[in-house]
Amino acid sequence: MTEAAARRTPGTPCWVSLIVHGLCATQEFYADLFGWEFVPGPDQLGPYVRALIDGKEVAGIGQLPPDRHLPVAWTTYLATDDADVTAETIRSCGGTVGVGPLDAAEAGRMAIVSDPSGAVFGIWQAAAHIGTALAGAPGTPVWNELVTSETSTVAKFYQAVFGFEPEAVVSADFDYQTLHLHGRPVASLHGVGRALPRDRGPHWMTYFEVADTDEAAARVVDLGGHVLQPPREGSSGRVATVADPEGAVFTIVRSADR
C-alpha cells in the first residue's frame, strides 16, 4: 500500500469515475465489495461522491439526471497540465471532446473525450484534487487498459496526444501494447479483434485490486452483479471481469506480486 505522488506526469491514469442512475444503491454495492466509505465531491454535473479507503480518495461516483439514459461505465482519467490544450490536441488528432473543458470547483479542470475509435476517457488538470491518493491496497484501481479491435492505429493517437512510448508484444496471435512514460509502464492497449463486445465497442477497462479474486467474484454475484469472465490466471495475477448491478464493467485482480 502506497500513497500516490502529488502530481502525475501528463498521460498517467490518475482517477476513475462512474456515473450511474441509482447513486445510493451503487454506493452500497461498492461499500460491500471494496469497503469504500464516501464523502461529497464537486457537484457541477449533478450529485457526486468520492470513495475513500483509510481516508484516502480512490474513485468517484456520480448520478445521472433522471432524463439521461446513457451507458453506465467506469471512466479512466488521464492527467494533463492543461486541459484546454490537451482537448484541442485531441480534436486535431481525430478525437472528440464531448464535455468541457470545465472547472470542477477548486478540485481541478476536466473534460470527457473519446479517441478516434470511440473509446471514452477523461482528462484531468489537477488543482486541489490530485486524483487517486492510494495505490496497491484492495479496493484501489491498479491498472487501466484500452480494449479495442486493433492497437496499431489508436496507439498513434495516444502517442501523439500524450507522448506515450508504446511497447508491443511480438506475437502473431496477441495484439497488445504497453504504454510507457519516461520508461515506466502506465497503461496498455489490448486488441481483441472480433471478440470486442458489440454492445460496448472500444472502451477503457479499470482493474481494481482485491485480496482474493474468487471470493470477490462470488461477492459481486451475491450483491446483484454479474461475472462476465470467471476467475482465471493472467499475466498480472488472478483476474475476473465483472459488472455491477447497473452494468458497469470492471476487472478485479489479485496481483501476482501480492
LUMNU-57329 format. One record per residue (C-alpha): residue in one letter; x, y, z. Coordinates in nm, 2 decimals. Example, Ala and Ser with C-alpha at 12.3 -4.5 7.8 and 13.67 -1.06 7.14 Angstrom:
2
{res->A&c1->1.23&c2->-0.45&c3->0.78}
{res->S&c1->1.37&c2->-0.11&c3->0.71}
// end
This chain:
258
{res->M&c1->0.00&c2->0.00&c3->0.00}
{res->T&c1->0.14&c2->0.33&c3->-0.10}
{res->E&c1->0.02&c2->0.69&c3->-0.11}
{res->A&c1->0.03&c2->0.85&c3->-0.46}
{res->A&c1->0.27&c2->1.12&c3->-0.56}
{res->A&c1->0.15&c2->1.48&c3->-0.55}
{res->R&c1->0.11&c2->1.54&c3->-0.93}
{res->R&c1->0.11&c2->1.29&c3->-1.21}
{res->T&c1->0.31&c2->1.30&c3->-1.53}
{res->P&c1->0.08&c2->1.41&c3->-1.81}
{res->G&c1->-0.08&c2->1.10&c3->-1.97}
{res->T&c1->-0.07&c2->0.89&c3->-1.65}
{res->P&c1->-0.41&c2->0.75&c3->-1.54}
{res->C&c1->-0.49&c2->0.95&c3->-1.23}
{res->W&c1->-0.86&c2->0.89&c3->-1.15}
{res->V&c1->-1.16&c2->0.67&c3->-1.23}
{res->S&c1->-1.52&c2->0.78&c3->-1.21}
{res->L&c1->-1.86&c2->0.62&c3->-1.26}
{res->I&c1->-2.19&c2->0.80&c3->-1.34}
{res->V&c1->-2.50&c2->0.59&c3->-1.25}
{res->H&c1->-2.88&c2->0.61&c3->-1.22}
{res->G&c1->-2.90&c2->0.50&c3->-0.86}
{res->L&c1->-2.63&c2->0.66&c3->-0.65}
{res->C&c1->-2.73&c2->0.53&c3->-0.31}
{res->A&c1->-2.76&c2->0.17&c3->-0.43}
{res->T&c1->-2.43&c2->0.19&c3->-0.62}
{res->Q&c1->-2.26&c2->0.32&c3->-0.31}
{res->E&c1->-2.39&c2->0.02&c3->-0.11}
{res->F&c1->-2.27&c2->-0.22&c3->-0.37}
{res->Y&c1->-1.91&c2->-0.09&c3->-0.38}
{res->A&c1->-1.90&c2->-0.03&c3->0.00}
{res->D&c1->-1.98&c2->-0.40&c3->0.05}
{res->L&c1->-1.75&c2->-0.52&c3->-0.23}
{res->F&c1->-1.44&c2->-0.30&c3->-0.16}
{res->G&c1->-1.50&c2->-0.15&c3->0.18}
{res->W&c1->-1.53&c2->0.20&c3->0.04}
{res->E&c1->-1.66&c2->0.49&c3->0.25}
{res->F&c1->-1.79&c2->0.81&c3->0.09}
{res->V&c1->-1.76&c2->1.19&c3->0.11}
{res->P&c1->-1.93&c2->1.45&c3->-0.10}
{res->G&c1->-1.74&c2->1.58&c3->-0.41}
{res->P&c1->-1.79&c2->1.86&c3->-0.66}
{res->D&c1->-2.15&c2->1.85&c3->-0.80}
{res->Q&c1->-2.13&c2->2.07&c3->-1.11}
{res->L&c1->-2.26&c2->1.77&c3->-1.32}
{res->G&c1->-2.50&c2->1.65&c3->-1.05}
{res->P&c1->-2.48&c2->1.46&c3->-0.72}
{res->Y&c1->-2.12&c2->1.32&c3->-0.68}
{res->V&c1->-1.93&c2->1.14&c3->-0.41}
{res->R&c1->-1.57&c2->1.03&c3->-0.37}
{res->A&c1->-1.49&c2->0.69&c3->-0.24}
{res->L&c1->-1.23&c2->0.65&c3->0.04}
{res->I&c1->-1.01&c2->0.37&c3->0.17}
{res->D&c1->-0.84&c2->0.46&c3->0.50}
{res->G&c1->-0.94&c2->0.82&c3->0.45}
{res->K&c1->-0.77&c2->0.83&c3->0.11}
{res->E&c1->-0.96&c2->0.91&c3->-0.21}
{res->V&c1->-0.96&c2->0.63&c3->-0.47}
{res->A&c1->-1.26&c2->0.68&c3->-0.71}
{res->G&c1->-1.57&c2->0.89&c3->-0.78}
{res->I&c1->-1.93&c2->0.81&c3->-0.83}
{res->G&c1->-2.19&c2->1.05&c3->-0.97}
{res->Q&c1->-2.56&c2->1.04&c3->-1.06}
{res->L&c1->-2.71&c2->1.08&c3->-1.40}
{res->P&c1->-3.01&c2->1.32&c3->-1.44}
{res->P&c1->-3.34&c2->1.12&c3->-1.45}
{res->D&c1->-3.39&c2->1.21&c3->-1.81}
{res->R&c1->-3.05&c2->1.09&c3->-1.93}
{res->H&c1->-3.03&c2->0.73&c3->-2.05}
{res->L&c1->-2.65&c2->0.69&c3->-2.11}
{res->P&c1->-2.45&c2->0.37&c3->-2.09}
{res->V&c1->-2.31&c2->0.32&c3->-1.74}
{res->A&c1->-1.94&c2->0.27&c3->-1.74}
{res->W&c1->-1.62&c2->0.34&c3->-1.55}
{res->T&c1->-1.43&c2->0.63&c3->-1.70}
{res->T&c1->-1.05&c2->0.64&c3->-1.68}
{res->Y&c1->-0.90&c2->0.99&c3->-1.65}
{res->L&c1->-0.55&c2->1.08&c3->-1.78}
{res->A&c1->-0.35&c2->1.35&c3->-1.62}
{res->T&c1->-0.28&c2->1.68&c3->-1.81}
{res->D&c1->-0.11&c2->2.00&c3->-1.71}
{res->D&c1->-0.35&c2->2.20&c3->-1.93}
{res->A&c1->-0.70&c2->2.05&c3->-2.01}
{res->D&c1->-0.78&c2->2.31&c3->-2.27}
{res->V&c1->-0.46&c2->2.25&c3->-2.47}
{res->T&c1->-0.50&c2->1.87&c3->-2.44}
{res->A&c1->-0.86&c2->1.89&c3->-2.56}
{res->E&c1->-0.76&c2->2.09&c3->-2.86}
{res->T&c1->-0.48&c2->1.84&c3->-2.94}
{res->I&c1->-0.74&c2->1.55&c3->-2.91}
{res->R&c1->-0.96&c2->1.73&c3->-3.17}
{res->S&c1->-0.67&c2->1.79&c3->-3.41}
{res->C&c1->-0.57&c2->1.42&c3->-3.38}
{res->G&c1->-0.91&c2->1.29&c3->-3.47}
{res->G&c1->-1.07&c2->1.25&c3->-3.13}
{res->T&c1->-1.39&c2->1.41&c3->-2.99}
{res->V&c1->-1.45&c2->1.64&c3->-2.69}
{res->G&c1->-1.79&c2->1.56&c3->-2.55}
{res->V&c1->-1.79&c2->1.76&c3->-2.23}
{res->G&c1->-1.58&c2->2.06&c3->-2.12}
{res->P&c1->-1.32&c2->2.15&c3->-2.06}
{res->L&c1->-1.48&c2->2.29&c3->-1.74}
{res->D&c1->-1.38&c2->2.36&c3->-1.38}
{res->A&c1->-1.48&c2->2.12&c3->-1.10}
{res->A&c1->-1.49&c2->2.38&c3->-0.83}
{res->E&c1->-1.15&c2->2.41&c3->-0.67}
{res->A&c1->-1.07&c2->2.04&c3->-0.74}
{res->G&c1->-0.94&c2->2.09&c3->-1.10}
{res->R&c1->-1.03&c2->2.12&c3->-1.46}
{res->M&c1->-1.16&c2->1.83&c3->-1.67}
{res->A&c1->-1.31&c2->1.72&c3->-2.00}
{res->I&c1->-1.48&c2->1.40&c3->-2.12}
{res->V&c1->-1.34&c2->1.30&c3->-2.46}
{res->S&c1->-1.31&c2->1.00&c3->-2.69}
{res->D&c1->-1.04&c2->0.87&c3->-2.92}
{res->P&c1->-1.09&c2->0.81&c3->-3.29}
{res->S&c1->-1.23&c2->0.46&c3->-3.23}
{res->G&c1->-1.49&c2->0.60&c3->-2.99}
{res->A&c1->-1.34&c2->0.49&c3->-2.66}
{res->V&c1->-1.44&c2->0.74&c3->-2.39}
{res->F&c1->-1.20&c2->0.87&c3->-2.13}
{res->G&c1->-1.14&c2->1.18&c3->-1.92}
{res->I&c1->-0.86&c2->1.43&c3->-1.89}
{res->W&c1->-0.79&c2->1.59&c3->-1.55}
{res->Q&c1->-0.59&c2->1.90&c3->-1.47}
{res->A&c1->-0.53&c2->1.88&c3->-1.10}
{res->A&c1->-0.57&c2->2.16&c3->-0.86}
{res->A&c1->-0.69&c2->2.08&c3->-0.51}
{res->H&c1->-0.77&c2->1.72&c3->-0.61}
{res->I&c1->-0.47&c2->1.53&c3->-0.75}
{res->G&c1->-0.66&c2->1.21&c3->-0.82}
{res->T&c1->-0.63&c2->0.87&c3->-0.67}
{res->A&c1->-0.44&c2->0.90&c3->-0.34}
{res->L&c1->-0.37&c2->0.54&c3->-0.26}
{res->A&c1->-0.23&c2->0.25&c3->-0.45}
{res->G&c1->-0.18&c2->-0.12&c3->-0.40}
{res->A&c1->-0.44&c2->-0.18&c3->-0.13}
{res->P&c1->-0.75&c2->-0.39&c3->-0.20}
{res->G&c1->-1.02&c2->-0.17&c3->-0.35}
{res->T&c1->-0.79&c2->0.06&c3->-0.53}
{res->P&c1->-0.75&c2->0.10&c3->-0.91}
{res->V&c1->-0.43&c2->-0.07&c3->-1.01}
{res->W&c1->-0.43&c2->-0.07&c3->-1.39}
{res->N&c1->-0.62&c2->0.08&c3->-1.69}
{res->E&c1->-0.64&c2->-0.09&c3->-2.03}
{res->L&c1->-0.80&c2->0.02&c3->-2.36}
{res->V&c1->-0.98&c2->-0.28&c3->-2.51}
{res->T&c1->-1.02&c2->-0.22&c3->-2.88}
{res->S&c1->-1.03&c2->-0.41&c3->-3.21}
{res->E&c1->-0.67&c2->-0.35&c3->-3.30}
{res->T&c1->-0.40&c2->-0.14&c3->-3.14}
{res->S&c1->-0.17&c2->0.00&c3->-3.42}
{res->T&c1->-0.39&c2->0.29&c3->-3.54}
{res->V&c1->-0.52&c2->0.40&c3->-3.20}
{res->A&c1->-0.17&c2->0.38&c3->-3.05}
{res->K&c1->-0.06&c2->0.66&c3->-3.28}
{res->F&c1->-0.34&c2->0.88&c3->-3.14}
{res->Y&c1->-0.24&c2->0.83&c3->-2.78}
{res->Q&c1->0.13&c2->0.87&c3->-2.87}
{res->A&c1->0.06&c2->1.20&c3->-3.04}
{res->V&c1->-0.16&c2->1.34&c3->-2.77}
{res->F&c1->0.02&c2->1.23&c3->-2.46}
{res->G&c1->0.37&c2->1.13&c3->-2.57}
{res->F&c1->0.34&c2->0.77&c3->-2.47}
{res->E&c1->0.62&c2->0.53&c3->-2.57}
{res->P&c1->0.44&c2->0.21&c3->-2.69}
{res->E&c1->0.60&c2->-0.13&c3->-2.65}
{res->A&c1->0.43&c2->-0.40&c3->-2.85}
{res->V&c1->0.42&c2->-0.77&c3->-2.76}
{res->V&c1->0.57&c2->-0.96&c3->-3.05}
{res->S&c1->0.32&c2->-1.23&c3->-3.12}
{res->A&c1->0.12&c2->-1.34&c3->-3.43}
{res->D&c1->-0.19&c2->-1.40&c3->-3.23}
{res->F&c1->-0.18&c2->-1.15&c3->-2.94}
{res->D&c1->-0.23&c2->-0.78&c3->-3.01}
{res->Y&c1->-0.11&c2->-0.59&c3->-2.70}
{res->Q&c1->0.09&c2->-0.28&c3->-2.64}
{res->T&c1->0.21&c2->-0.13&c3->-2.31}
{res->L&c1->0.22&c2->0.25&c3->-2.29}
{res->H&c1->0.52&c2->0.39&c3->-2.11}
{res->L&c1->0.61&c2->0.74&c3->-1.99}
{res->H&c1->0.97&c2->0.81&c3->-1.91}
{res->G&c1->1.04&c2->0.43&c3->-1.92}
{res->R&c1->0.76&c2->0.34&c3->-1.68}
{res->P&c1->0.46&c2->0.14&c3->-1.78}
{res->V&c1->0.13&c2->0.33&c3->-1.70}
{res->A&c1->-0.14&c2->0.17&c3->-1.92}
{res->S&c1->-0.20&c2->-0.07&c3->-2.20}
{res->L&c1->-0.38&c2->-0.13&c3->-2.53}
{res->H&c1->-0.54&c2->-0.47&c3->-2.60}
{res->G&c1->-0.66&c2->-0.55&c3->-2.95}
{res->V&c1->-0.92&c2->-0.83&c3->-2.93}
{res->G&c1->-1.05&c2->-0.82&c3->-3.29}
{res->R&c1->-1.39&c2->-0.97&c3->-3.34}
{res->A&c1->-1.41&c2->-1.06&c3->-2.97}
{res->L&c1->-1.48&c2->-0.69&c3->-2.90}
{res->P&c1->-1.83&c2->-0.67&c3->-2.74}
{res->R&c1->-2.07&c2->-0.53&c3->-2.99}
{res->D&c1->-2.28&c2->-0.36&c3->-2.72}
{res->R&c1->-1.98&c2->-0.17&c3->-2.58}
{res->G&c1->-1.73&c2->-0.11&c3->-2.86}
{res->P&c1->-1.38&c2->0.01&c3->-2.78}
{res->H&c1->-1.36&c2->0.10&c3->-2.41}
{res->W&c1->-1.12&c2->0.17&c3->-2.13}
{res->M&c1->-1.12&c2->-0.10&c3->-1.86}
{res->T&c1->-1.04&c2->-0.03&c3->-1.49}
{res->Y&c1->-0.87&c2->-0.30&c3->-1.29}
{res->F&c1->-0.93&c2->-0.30&c3->-0.91}
{res->E&c1->-0.71&c2->-0.48&c3->-0.66}
{res->V&c1->-0.87&c2->-0.74&c3->-0.44}
{res->A&c1->-0.74&c2->-0.98&c3->-0.17}
{res->D&c1->-0.90&c2->-1.29&c3->-0.33}
{res->T&c1->-1.03&c2->-1.28&c3->-0.68}
{res->D&c1->-1.26&c2->-1.59&c3->-0.64}
{res->E&c1->-1.42&c2->-1.46&c3->-0.32}
{res->A&c1->-1.46&c2->-1.11&c3->-0.47}
{res->A&c1->-1.63&c2->-1.25&c3->-0.79}
{res->A&c1->-1.87&c2->-1.45&c3->-0.57}
{res->R&c1->-1.94&c2->-1.14&c3->-0.37}
{res->V&c1->-2.03&c2->-0.95&c3->-0.68}
{res->V&c1->-2.30&c2->-1.20&c3->-0.76}
{res->D&c1->-2.43&c2->-1.20&c3->-0.40}
{res->L&c1->-2.46&c2->-0.82&c3->-0.43}
{res->G&c1->-2.66&c2->-0.83&c3->-0.75}
{res->G&c1->-2.38&c2->-0.80&c3->-1.01}
{res->H&c1->-2.26&c2->-1.04&c3->-1.27}
{res->V&c1->-1.95&c2->-1.23&c3->-1.36}
{res->L&c1->-1.87&c2->-1.19&c3->-1.73}
{res->Q&c1->-1.54&c2->-1.38&c3->-1.73}
{res->P&c1->-1.48&c2->-1.62&c3->-1.44}
{res->P&c1->-1.16&c2->-1.60&c3->-1.23}
{res->R&c1->-0.85&c2->-1.71&c3->-1.43}
{res->E&c1->-0.48&c2->-1.68&c3->-1.42}
{res->G&c1->-0.34&c2->-1.39&c3->-1.62}
{res->S&c1->-0.01&c2->-1.23&c3->-1.68}
{res->S&c1->-0.08&c2->-0.97&c3->-1.40}
{res->G&c1->-0.23&c2->-1.22&c3->-1.15}
{res->R&c1->-0.56&c2->-1.39&c3->-1.10}
{res->V&c1->-0.83&c2->-1.19&c3->-1.27}
{res->A&c1->-1.21&c2->-1.18&c3->-1.34}
{res->T&c1->-1.42&c2->-0.95&c3->-1.54}
{res->V&c1->-1.75&c2->-0.85&c3->-1.37}
{res->A&c1->-2.03&c2->-0.60&c3->-1.38}
{res->D&c1->-2.21&c2->-0.41&c3->-1.11}
{res->P&c1->-2.59&c2->-0.42&c3->-1.08}
{res->E&c1->-2.63&c2->-0.13&c3->-1.33}
{res->G&c1->-2.40&c2->-0.30&c3->-1.58}
{res->A&c1->-2.07&c2->-0.11&c3->-1.53}
{res->V&c1->-1.80&c2->-0.35&c3->-1.63}
{res->F&c1->-1.46&c2->-0.37&c3->-1.45}
{res->T&c1->-1.19&c2->-0.62&c3->-1.38}
{res->I&c1->-1.08&c2->-0.75&c3->-1.03}
{res->V&c1->-0.73&c2->-0.88&c3->-0.99}
{res->R&c1->-0.52&c2->-1.02&c3->-0.71}
{res->S&c1->-0.19&c2->-0.90&c3->-0.84}
{res->A&c1->0.09&c2->-1.17&c3->-0.89}
{res->D&c1->0.32&c2->-0.98&c3->-0.65}
{res->R&c1->0.07&c2->-0.97&c3->-0.36}
// end
